[in-house]
Amino acid sequence: MELVEPTMLVVLALVAFIAGFIDAVAGGGGMLTVPTLLSLGLPPHVALGTNKLAATFASSTAAYTYYRKKLFKPQYWLRAFIMTLIGATVGTLAVDAISTDWLQKALPLIILGAAIYTIWHKAPTIIQSEMPAGCKKFNTKQYLQGFGLGFYDGLAGPGTGAFWTVSSMALYRLNILLASGLAKAMNFTSNLTSLVTFAILGHIDWVLGLTMGVCLMAGAFVGAHSAIRFGTKFIRPVFVTVVSVLAVKLAYDAWFVSL
């Protein structure tokens, strides 16, 4: 690929900062960064791999911030962690093997469903600071959720953080702040796993990825602290706005652009 002009690097940096902020608050930052990378003329596989490099910076910053604030407790989520790692590896390897046309058309409906659920879901009046004791049903949910979302993040990626947030609210009855903490930790897991796999396959532009990664990390730092400081009243409208925009954009790209 030809060298990117300085002006374009500034645009990439700004997009990355905004995407990092959004991703730390609600998930879905990849819907900004992936199209931006594709607009530079990168092949889809390289765009996805480069985005994983950049996204790993953001998700690591957000995950650490939530952990440090005691909004994520790793001991409850070991099974989800392992299955996310496995799912992300399988999903990344599947990128070269299967068509994603069906996913592009189904994704808008899935994301819109997440937005509708969030609008109608009532946040708990009591903030849950402890997870319930583990049981067979709780463990099974972790296995299925971890592998499914890990696979999706490895295969495509955009919206993974939002999917983790809304599914965790539904499966474990977490409030949106705790669900966001879990989402960032697992998103980091799948990002890092997928990044290693993409690197082995040679699908990464390291210069662009590192440039965007630093800006994503800065945006994630600001976004995570904003979410923790302002809580559910701040996260909920941002989350609903993000997933709604994702649904409209994906629907347009999948159903109308190719017409």
N, C-alpha and C positions, 0 to 999 in steps of 0.2 A: 504494500500500500504506500502511496505517496505521503510525504510529510504533510502534517496538518498545519494550516495557516495559524498564526498567533491569535487572530480574531476568533477563529473557530475553537481554539483551545480555551479562550475566555468563556465562550458560550457553553462549552462542555463543562467547564468548572462550575458555572452558575446553575446549569441544569442538574449537575451532580449534587450540589449543596441542597437545592430544593428537594430533590429526590431523597436524599438522606434524611432530611427533616420529616418528610411525609412518611417514609418507611419506618422511622423510629416511632412515630405516633400511631399510624394506622396500618402500615404495610402498603405495598403497591408501588414503591418507588421505581421498580423495574419497568413499569409502563412508561416512564419518562426516559430512562437511560437506554433501554434496548432500541426503541425507534430512533433515538439520536445517533446511536452507533451505526445502525443500519443506513441512516441518511448519509453517512460518510462513505458508503460503498463497501463496507465490510461484508463478507459472506455471512449468511445466517449463523453458521456454526461458530465462526470467529466472534461475531457480535455477542452471542450467548456466553461464550467462554470469557471474553473480555469483561462482560457485565458481571460475571461471577467473581472475577478478581476484584473489581471495584466494590461490588456488593458485600464482599467478605469484610472489607474495612468497616463499612457502615454497620453491619449486623453485629460485628464483634464489639464495637463501641456501645451500641444500644444494649446488647446483652449484658455487658459488664456493668453498665449503669444501673439497670434493673436489678441485677444480682447484688450490687453493693448497697442498694436501697432496701434489700431483703424482700423484693417483690418476685423473686424466683428462687425456689429451693430445689437444687439438683437431685437430692435424695429421693424425691417423689417421682422423678421423670427418667430414671435410668433406662427403662424399657423403651420409652418413646425415643430416647436418644439413640439407642442401638438400632432401632428399626428405621429411624430417620436416616441414619448413616447408610444402612443397607439400601433403603429405597432410593436415596439420592444417587448412589453408585449405579444401581440398575437403570434408573431413569436417564442418567447421562450417557450410558453406553447404548441406550435405546434410541438416542437422538439420530444416529446414523442409520438405524435399522428400520424405522417405521415412519409412516406418514402422519403428520400432525394436522391434516385438514379437518378431521372430525373434532379435534380438540379446539380449533379456532372457532368453530361454529357453536360448540356447546358452552364454551367458557363465558360468553356474555350472560347467558341464562343463569349459570352458577353464581357468578358475581352479583347479578341483580338480586338473586335469592338471598345472598348474604346481606345485601343492603336492606331488603325488606325485613329480614329477621332482626337486624339491629334496630331498625326504626320501632318495631313493635315489642322488642324485648325490653322488659323493665329492669333497670339496674337494681341490685340488692340494696336494701336500706342499711344493712349492716355490712361493713367491709370485711371480707373473709381474709384473715391473715394466716390461716392454717388449712392444709389439705386434710381431707378425711383419711382414716386409716386405709391402707391398701387392701384390696380384695380381688377375687378372680375377675369380676366384671370390670373393675377399675383397670386391672392389668391388660385385659383384652382390648379395651378402648385404646390404651396407649399403643399396643402393637399395631392395630389397624390404622389409627390416626397417623402414627409415626411413619409407617411404610408408605401409606397412600400419599401424604403430603410431601414426604421426602422424594418419592418417585416423581411427582408432578414438578417439584422444584428442579430436579435434575433434568427432566424432559423439556420444560418450558420456563417456568419461574415466575413471570409477572403475577402479582396478587397473592403469592404464597403466604406472606405475613398476614394479610387480611383473612385468608382462609384459616390459618392457625388461630387467629383471634376469635373469629366467630364460631368455629367448631369447638374450641375450648370452652367458650361460654355455654354452648349447648350441651356438651358431653359431661362437663364437670361442675356446672353451675357457678363458674367463676365470675366475679365482676370484671368489667372490661379492662381495668388497670392490671389486675393479676393475669388476665388472659393475654394482655399485651406483653407482659414480662416473659411468659412462657413462649409466646410466639417469637420474640426476638432471639431467645436462646436456641430454639429449634431451627429457626431460619439461619442462624449462624452455623449450626451443625451441618445442614444440608448445603449451604453455600460453600463452606470449606471443603466438604467431601467432593462436591461437584467440581470445584476449582481444581483440586488435585487430579481428578480424572480428565478434565479438559486440558490441563497442562501436559499430561502424559500423551494425549492425542494430538497436541500441538495446535490447539484451537484458541490461542490467546494472543492479543496484541498487547504486549507488556507495557509499552510507553503510555498508550491511551488508558489502559486499565489502572495503572498506578496513579496517573494524573487525576482521573475521576475518583479513584479510591480515597485520596487524601481529602477531597472536597466532600465526598459522601460521608466520610468520618466526621468532619466538622459539622455537617448538617445533622447527622445522627446524634451528636453530642447535644446540640441545641434542642432538637426535637424530643429526645428522651427526657431531658430535664424539664422541658415545658410540660410534657405529659404528666410527669410525676408531680410537678408543682401544682398544676391546675386540675388534675384528676379527671373523673368521668365527664364532667360538664364540658371539658375541653376536647377530650378524645372522641366522644360520641359524634358530634357534628362533623369533625374532621374525617372520622372513619366513614360515616354515611356518604359524605361528599366524595371521598376518594373512590369507594366501591361503585357509586353511581356513575361517576365519570369513566371508570374502567369499563363498566358494562356498555355504556354508549359507544366508547371508542372501539372496543373489541367487536361489537356488533357491526359497526360501520365498516371496519377493516375486513371482517370475515364475510359479510353479506353483500356489500355494495361496491367496494373498491374494485373488485375483479369483474364487475358487470360491464 
